[in-house]
């Protein structure tokens, strides 16, 4: 769970520094199951491969991020409005997050 907390701190910094001149968004970190789960339908069992979350949008121009851990993996998603003041902000946020996450993994291996 420590990895998710670190990712959350990086997310706050990325949102503030890259795209927003004032904070207007939601970031949520929901720890999921540390082990694989199954959905059952009658006698059939289906493996849950991943989980992701999407917090609700607050208002026009807001940014929402969901961070979820499940079965040893972390899922990160950003939902934003396409407005002229912040062009392509979801892709910019995720690009920074991906780079930071890859660096954290590399640091952990060394």
N, C-alpha and C positions, 0 to 999 in steps of 0.2 A: 504494500500500500504506500510505502514511502515514495516510490516512483511516481505514482499518481499525484501526490501532494506537490512534488517538485514540478511536475508538468503543469499543475494548476497555477503555481507562482509564475512560471514562465508565460502562461497564457495571459495573466493579468498584465504583465509587463508588455507583451506583444500587442495586446489590444490598445493599451494606452499610448505606447510609443509610435506604432505604425499608422494607425488609422483614425484615431479619435482625438479631437481637440477638447472634448469633455466626455466624461464617462456616461454612457447610456446603454447599458447592456446587462446581460445575465451570464454568469459562468457557474456551472454546477458540476460537481464531481460526485458521482454515484458509484460507490464500490459495489461490484457485482460478486457473484459466486466465485470463489477461488478454484472450484472444481467444475467439471463438465456437468451440464444438466440435460434432461430429456423432456420432451413433450409426448404425452401418450394420447392415442386415439384408439380406443378399444384395446386390442392386443398389440397394436403396432407402437413402437417407440421410435421417436425421431430425435436425433441429436441437435441440440441448440449449438450452432457453430459460432455465433457472435451476438453481442448485444450492443445497441447504441441508443442514445437518448437525445431528444431535441427539446430544450426548454422553450416555453412560449415566447413569442416576440412581444416586446413591451409596447412599442410604438413605431411609427414610421422613422426609418433611419437607425433603429436599434440593432445591436449585434447580440446574438445569443450563442453560447458555446456549451456543448455537452461533452464531458469527459467520463468515460465509463471503463472500468476494469472488469474482465470476465475471463476466467480460466487461464490466467497467465498472460493475457493480451490487454492492450489499452486501445480504446477507440476514441478518436477526437473528431468532433464535427462542429462546423460553424454555420450559422444561419444569419444572413444579413439582407438588408434591403439594397436594391440596385438604385442608388441615388447619386447625383452628380458630385455631391460634396465628398463622397468616399468611393471613388470608382474601383471596382474589382477588389473590394476589401476582404471578402471571404477567402479568395485565392491567396491574397497577400498574407493573411493571418495564418492560414494552413501551411503555406510555404515556410514561414518563420518557425512555426511549431514543429514541422517535420525536421527541419535542420537542427533545431535545439534537441529534439528527441533523439535523432541519430547521434548527436554529439554526446548526449548523456549515456547512450548505449556504448559508444566507443570508450568513454571514460571508465565505465564499469568493467570493460574487458581488459583494460590496461592495468 
